[in-house]
Amino acid sequence: MDHLNKQGWAVMMYASFASVYDRLMRDIPYDEWIGYLARLFNKHGIKPADILDMGCGTGNVTIPLAEMGYRLTGLDISAEMLAVAEEKARSRGLSVTWIQQDMRSADLGGLLFDLVISMTDSLNYLSTPAELGLVFAKARQLLRQGGWFIFDLNSIYKVSQVFGNNVFTLLEDEIAYIWENEYNPAARTCLMDLTFFIREEDGRFRRFSEEHHETGYPADEVGRLLGDAGFEVKAVYGGQTFEEPQDTSERIYFMARAF
């Protein structure tokens, strides 16, 4: 979570959060991330027609891929996030299928895809290896034979050291927040307590709170879970590179193929 992630399994006020999510994310380099995805496609010869974006949030990855000509389906647990995504796609004249479901129990009625993605550390919100393995199995069920699964995870280094037991603040004219973290080394989980202050049209500030968490997973454990779910790991990259992750890599990309 370079940012405040869109999908969590803790206590969440989606209606409030969805209304300000894109304002908070305005400095996130989504164009760079989409460009990196395109380079991954080229490097590994991936030519998908149908793409499923699991944990799509407000569509900040889904919509640019649709603009590139791919057929996109976005899946997210939050109806409010999907409403924002749908409005954004409609304003661009794009046809994207939006589905409100929990990725752990996704059932798309037999729909299959060439590629499943889950970006911007959505999978870090799964709190146990069992949950992560369950989502991997769901991704496999949704892929055609030979299809690809591409996702990123915030590294244990980032969850423990960058997030860690730290406090972050933002103070602007229209929005402010206090972000307090508590890291549990035994569970490799960072609990994030967030309080927002949003200026309304009448000039008064509205306050609301959210609780998020992210769990870090070792790359070898992720690889084992992918194998158990029916995938072959084709590559693991640190950051937006084509190199192996380093000890201080903050984001790790996994590329797996269904067998």
C-alpha positions in Angstrom: 0.0 0.0 0.0 2.0 3.0 -1.3 -1.4 4.4 -0.8 -4.6 3.5 0.9 -5.7 0.3 -0.8 -9.1 -0.2 -2.1 -9.8 -3.7 -0.9 -9.7 -4.8 2.7 -11.2 -7.4 4.8 -11.4 -5.4 8.0 -14.0 -2.9 9.2 -14.4 -0.5 6.3 -16.7 2.4 5.4 -16.8 1.9 1.6 -19.3 4.6 0.9 -17.1 7.3 2.6 -13.8 5.9 1.3 -15.0 5.4 -2.3 -16.0 9.1 -2.5 -12.4 10.3 -1.8 -10.3 7.4 -3.0 -9.3 8.9 -6.3 -8.5 12.2 -4.6 -6.1 10.5 -2.3 -4.6 8.5 -5.2 -4.0 11.4 -7.5 -0.2 11.2 -7.1 0.1 7.5 -7.7 1.9 6.8 -11.0 -0.7 4.5 -12.6 0.6 5.3 -16.1 4.0 3.9 -15.1 2.4 0.8 -13.7 0.3 0.2 -16.8 3.4 0.7 -18.9 5.2 -1.9 -16.9 2.3 -4.3 -17.4 2.6 -3.7 -21.2 6.3 -4.5 -21.0 5.6 -7.7 -19.1 3.1 -8.7 -21.9 5.7 -8.1 -24.5 8.6 -9.8 -22.7 6.5 -13.0 -22.1 4.5 -13.0 -25.3 1.2 -12.5 -23.6 -1.6 -11.5 -26.0 -4.8 -11.6 -24.0 -8.2 -10.9 -25.4 -10.2 -11.1 -22.1 -8.7 -9.8 -18.8 -10.2 -10.1 -15.3 -9.0 -7.5 -12.8 -9.5 -9.0 -9.3 -9.8 -6.2 -6.6 -10.3 -3.5 -9.3 -11.4 -0.8 -6.9 -12.3 2.4 -8.9 -10.8 1.0 -12.1 -7.5 2.8 -12.1 -5.8 -0.2 -13.8 -8.9 -1.7 -15.4 -9.9 1.4 -17.4 -6.5 2.1 -19.0 -6.2 -1.5 -20.1 -9.7 -1.2 -21.6 -8.5 1.9 -23.5 -5.7 -0.2 -24.9 -8.3 -2.4 -26.6 -8.6 -5.4 -24.2 -11.9 -6.7 -23.0 -12.0 -6.1 -19.3 -14.0 -7.4 -16.4 -13.5 -5.7 -13.0 -14.3 -7.6 -9.8 -14.4 -5.9 -6.4 -16.1 -6.4 -3.0 -17.2 -2.8 -2.8 -20.3 -1.7 -4.6 -19.3 2.0 -3.9 -15.9 1.5 -5.5 -17.5 -0.2 -8.6 -20.0 2.7 -8.9 -17.1 5.1 -9.2 -15.4 2.9 -11.7 -18.5 2.5 -13.8 -19.0 6.2 -14.0 -15.4 6.8 -15.0 -15.5 4.1 -17.7 -18.8 5.5 -19.1 -17.4 9.0 -19.2 -14.7 7.6 -21.5 -17.1 5.7 -23.7 -15.7 2.4 -22.5 -17.6 -0.9 -22.1 -16.4 -2.7 -19.0 -18.2 -5.4 -17.1 -18.2 -4.7 -13.3 -19.0 -7.5 -10.8 -19.4 -7.1 -7.1 -18.0 -10.2 -5.4 -15.5 -11.2 -2.8 -12.5 -12.6 -4.7 -12.2 -15.4 -2.2 -15.6 -16.8 -3.2 -15.8 -15.5 -6.8 -18.3 -17.3 -9.0 -18.6 -16.0 -12.5 -20.9 -18.6 -13.9 -18.4 -20.4 -16.1 -16.7 -17.3 -17.6 -13.1 -17.9 -18.5 -10.3 -15.4 -19.2 -6.9 -15.3 -20.9 -5.4 -13.3 -18.1 -6.2 -12.6 -14.5 -4.5 -9.7 -12.8 -4.6 -8.4 -9.2 -2.6 -5.2 -8.8 -1.8 -2.4 -6.3 -1.2 -4.9 -3.5 -4.8 -6.0 -3.2 -3.7 -9.5 -2.3 -1.8 -8.2 0.8 -5.2 -7.8 2.3 -5.6 -11.5 2.6 -4.5 -12.3 6.1 -3.4 -15.9 6.0 -1.7 -18.3 3.5 -4.9 -20.3 3.4 -6.8 -17.2 2.1 -4.1 -16.5 -0.4 -4.2 -20.0 -1.7 -8.0 -19.9 -1.9 -7.7 -16.8 -4.2 -5.0 -18.5 -6.3 -7.4 -21.5 -6.8 -10.2 -19.1 -7.8 -7.9 -17.4 -10.3 -7.0 -20.8 -11.8 -10.7 -21.7 -12.1 -11.3 -18.5 -14.0 -8.4 -19.0 -16.5 -8.3 -20.9 -19.8 -5.7 -23.6 -20.1 -2.3 -21.8 -20.5 -3.7 -18.5 -19.3 -1.7 -16.1 -17.2 -2.0 -14.8 -13.7 -0.1 -11.6 -12.9 -0.2 -9.9 -9.6 1.9 -7.8 -7.2 2.5 -7.9 -3.5 4.1 -5.5 -1.1 7.1 -7.2 0.3 7.7 -8.2 3.9 10.4 -5.5 4.0 7.8 -2.9 3.0 5.1 -4.1 5.3 7.5 -4.4 8.3 9.9 -1.5 7.7 8.3 1.1 5.5 4.8 0.8 7.0 6.1 -0.7 10.3 5.2 1.1 13.5 5.0 4.4 11.8 2.7 7.4 11.7 1.9 9.3 8.5 -0.1 12.5 8.1 -1.5 14.6 5.3 -2.8 18.1 5.7 -4.3 20.0 2.8 -7.1 22.5 2.4 -9.7 20.0 1.3 -8.5 16.8 2.9 -6.4 15.6 5.8 -5.6 12.2 7.4 -3.8 10.6 10.3 -2.4 7.1 9.5 -1.1 5.1 12.5 0.5 1.7 12.0 1.2 -1.2 14.3 3.2 -4.1 13.0 2.9 -7.7 14.3 6.0 -9.6 13.4 4.6 -13.0 14.4 1.8 -12.6 11.8 3.8 -10.4 9.4 0.8 -8.1 9.5 0.6 -4.3 9.7 -2.6 -2.9 11.2 -3.4 0.6 9.9 -5.7 2.9 11.7 -6.8 5.8 9.5 -8.8 8.9 10.4 -9.9 11.2 7.5 -11.1 14.8 7.6 -12.9 15.8 4.4 -14.1 19.4 3.7 -17.8 19.5 2.6 -19.4 22.0 0.3 -20.6 24.1 3.3 -17.0 24.4 4.5 -17.3 22.1 7.5 -15.1 19.0 7.8 -16.5 15.5 7.9 -14.6 12.9 9.9 -14.6 9.2 9.3 -12.3 6.3 10.2 -11.2 3.1 8.7 -9.1 0.1 9.7 -6.9 -1.6 7.1 -4.3 -4.4 7.3 -1.7 -5.8 5.0 0.2 -9.1 5.4 3.6 -9.8 3.9 4.4 -13.2 2.3 7.7 -14.7 1.5 8.2 -15.3 -2.3 8.9 -19.0 -1.8 5.6 -19.5 0.1 3.8 -17.6 -2.6 5.4 -19.9 -5.2 4.4 -23.0 -3.3 0.8 -21.8 -3.0 0.7 -21.1 -6.7 1.9 -24.6 -7.5 -0.7 -26.1 -5.3 -3.4 -24.1 -7.2 -2.3 -25.3 -10.6 0.2 -22.7 -11.7 3.8 -22.7 -12.9 5.7 -19.7 -11.7 7.4 -18.2 -14.8 9.0 -15.1 -13.3 9.3 -13.1 -10.1 10.5 -9.5 -10.4 11.4 -6.8 -7.9 9.8 -3.4 -8.4 9.1 -2.5 -12.0 12.2 -4.3 -13.3 13.0 -7.6 -14.9 15.4 -8.5 -12.1 15.0 -10.7 -9.1 13.7 -9.1 -6.0 16.3 -7.6 -3.6 16.2 -7.5 0.2 14.9 -3.9 0.0 12.5 -4.4 -2.9 9.2 -2.9 -1.8 6.9 -4.4 -4.5 7.2 -7.8 -6.0 5.6 -9.0 -9.3 4.6 -12.6 -9.8 4.0 -14.1 -13.2 2.3 -17.5 -13.3 0.8 -19.7 -16.0 -2.0 -22.1 -15.6 -1.3 -25.8 -16.4 
